[in-house]
Amino acid sequence: MEQLFKQLSETLLNNLRKGEHLKVSIGGEKSQFVRFSQSKVRQSGLVDDASLSIELINDERTCSGSFTLTGNITTDETTAMAELNRLRDEVGTLPKDPFVVMPEDTGSSREEHNGSLLPAEEVVASLSPAMQEVDLAGIWASGRIFTGNANSAGQKHWFATDTFSLDYSLITPDERMVKGTFAGSNWDQTEYEKNMAKSIAKLRIMEKPGKKIEPGAYRTYIAPAGVADIVGMFSWGGVGEASIQQGDSSLCKMRQNDVKMSPCFTLSEDFTSGIIPRFNSNGELAPEKLDLILAGSLKNTLVSSRTAKEYGLQSNYAGEGESLRSPVLSPGDLNEDEVVQKIDNGIYLSNLHYLNWSDRPGGRITGMTRYACFWVENGEVVAPIENMRFDDSIYNFFGENLEAVTDKAHLHPTVETYDGRELGGVSCPGILLKSFELTL
Amino acid sequence: MSKLNLQDALSAIDVQADWVGLREVKESTTYRIIRDGNPQANSQEVDHGVMVEVLADGQFGYYGCNNLDHASIANAAKKALVQAKAAAKNPIFEFTTEARPATKGNFQSPFQQSVNELSAGKLNEIMLKAYNQLKVNDQIVSASAMAMIIETESKFVSSNGSDVQQSFLMVQSDYSAMANKGDIYQRRTDNHCLQIGMEEFDEDLVLARASRVGEQALELLDAEDCPTETTNLVLASDQMMLQIHESVGHALEVDRILGDERNYAGWSFVREADFGKLQYGSKIMNITFDPTVDNQFACYGYDDGGLKAERDFIIKDGLLVKGLGGKESQLRSGLPGVANFRASSWNRAPIDRMANLNLEPGDSTFDEIIAAVDHGVYMETNRSWSIDDYRNKFQFGCEYGKLIENGKLTKTLKNPNYRAISNPFWNSLKMLGNQDTFEVYGTPYCGKGEPNQAIRVGHASPVCLFENVEIFGGA
């Protein structure tokens, strides 16, 4: 696909007329998906998908188009030129865009990570035996993901990687669940079986009689997987500069009234892991590390070049939507192995579910507890709890109620596949809260 | 739709299988967005490919293929066959061709004005005028007007004789204003998702909607916060859309009840044994699966398994009678179902989805419903939504509220929220609005499935009165 992209972008760029500027990008995958339910195969298949996007700029006006690539250079070149001509016809009829981001050459890059993946025809036979003693529901996704861009200023980027993931839930006969993920680039059957055995051992703890708890405020530990979900909320009306400028961010309070979170809370955008490319859809390279909230104070926001132009700011080359692409929540000093003891009396939440802002300007989030969640008494796990709804503010649980942060950050790989398999993940530790509000 | 002759492509496939199906989808999605007086997007995405499905050894294997020549499709069928045979080593169910009934037919979305009758430049002009209506004064700190136009062509052919062609024209219009005074931020929106033509962007209609949105955003700046209490709750149709979607629709998807979604969207409080027995709501609750409502977002003639789509009761007089299960789920569960086996595009296999799922109207006028309430709150337009993985404990927030005192709407309220548990909530449904209060809405973003799929759904509802609901305000 790299060669196809190179050829298509060259054709398009070589055919530009005077005054025209162009950005070209590609994204796609060659994937296998196997869906499991009751530890058996529910659906199984393969997907080849790739699309080319073109943005044309002429006389401060811009429009864009994209189309599915077939992989046949003759067909794709014809479609690409037809699309360029369609954009030419349209662009002159549109209003001027004062904030259009012109193509620039800020450096080119090429990265390719070749993995060792399970052959598609061996997946069912390799995965199935380790899950036969339990009820498993989940999804296997595997294959190559690629992305690239080029522009009329001469910049070129290419990134391709082989990855796999098995994202799964184990379920007891009385419907208690444990969540697990096994992901990487090099398949290791032994490591997979160890991962599954560890999750099955956790499931056995869930077989203890359950405890019903009442709504109220509880001393609470949220494990890294749950914290990763909360960090994800900062991408949606959080750290994006445009959302603050347009009054749609939960962090307006921090900007306008200098409200602070706990000194234990440090959130950054950090690409040093290398699992996701630093270039955005404009081909701009984000800084390797950018502190966003440092020891509880808002230091930076994610600023795209368009936002920078609109509000007279400096771009830090965030993506168009100014969402987190590689978030890292800094670890603290609470020994991860002592968490249950430190809870003393309260609840342990392994995962959260279906988060949403219940009052975005107020920073309040509602959601559910899910999977392995326990009642803890005198520093010991006593019983699984029924799923509960929470509704509390980031200014409470990342503020004065944040007692401690654990000393190890865990990477939670992104397993979403709405617009194709996604790259990256959230790196974060667990958090111990003095109080957390359960409402239903 | 393309130069590809799907029947010829099917004929060129040479695999030892019990059944082969090809579903070609070509979809163009166009956005025209004006934000804060300037163009934010003028984009068009065209997505085109073929889903090749093969049934062998009781299993369907698939290959979503972006190369549309006959040789590539034939090769995809061979690889799909390998997937099916591998799955047959550990299958959840043994399917037969009964899961893909032979069907022939056509469907075309209704519209008055075609896409070509409204140019890109003219639509930008209309959206700019809408923005000017939204921006009532400087307290509107940000506003946007958005038009999304989706044109879809879908063809389905199969080795047992199916031949279905469907053409859709779908439109989303959205007007949004954010108002600010001091620390108070309030957003008001108006969103339509319909199968309709460019008549949706009639300038007078657009400007009237935008004007109301701007004015009400400002009104909310001086409004009191919604009180915290347990009281009567009247929900407008645009909030009922979300209420039906989350606490009825998802709970009744049969693949979910069978457990397929337990790793992602979740399970359901409804079980297979509940059909025909569970009193889902009060006696006035009637829910229909209805692909025939004029202009509703998820109308279609046939689902992606080839089943003909027809209107049917899912809940009748409050009793759960039928599930949202397509042919595969019907065979697996033995439960009656509907034609809702749908895929988001050519690159995903179909699963059980909502389509148009509606609450049938009653016989009360809006004024009669308000007059019947001594004390309560009226809420419009969803802004926050969350529900548990069994579709039980939900919490929803709205944009705009009104206090109801002594049978009259009085003060405007900001930050209105409510929370409840699905089954008792629907059993507290006390009054239903009549046909005059019945409005049609939808969303393009219903998420479900592994791999993930976002699909379009429609929900229509009258205004409804619920008793004894826990309501509350902002932070």
Interface residues (C-beta under 8 A of the other chain):
Chain A: S31 Q32 F33 V34 R35 S37 Q38 S39 K40 V41 R42 Q43 S44 G45 L46 V47 D48 D49 A50 S51 S53 T62 C63 S64 G65 S66 F67 T68 L69 T70 G71 N72 R86 E90 T93 L94 P95 D97 P98 F99 A120 E121 E122 V123 V124 A125 S128 D135 A137 G138 I139 A141 D167 Y168 S169 I171 E175 M177 K179 Q245 Q246 G247 D248 C252 K253 Q256 N257 H353 Y354 L355 N356 W357 S358 D359 R360 P361 G362 G363 R364 T366 G367 M368 R370 N387 M388 R389 D391 S393 E416 T417 Y418 R421 T439 L440
Chain B: D36 N38 P39 A41 N42 S43 Q44 E45 V46 D47 H48 G49 Q59 F60 G61 Y62 Y63 G64 C65 N66 N67 L68 D69 S72 A76 K79 A80 V82 Q83 A84 A86 A87 K89 N90 P91 I92 S119 A120 G121 N124 L128 V141 S142 M178 N180 D183 I184 Y185 R187 L258 G259 D260 E261 R262 N263 Y264 G266 W267 N347 R348 A349 I351 S384 W385 S386 I387 D388 D389 Y390 K393 Q395 G397 N415 N417 R419 I421 G447 E450 P451 N452 Q453 A454 G474 A475
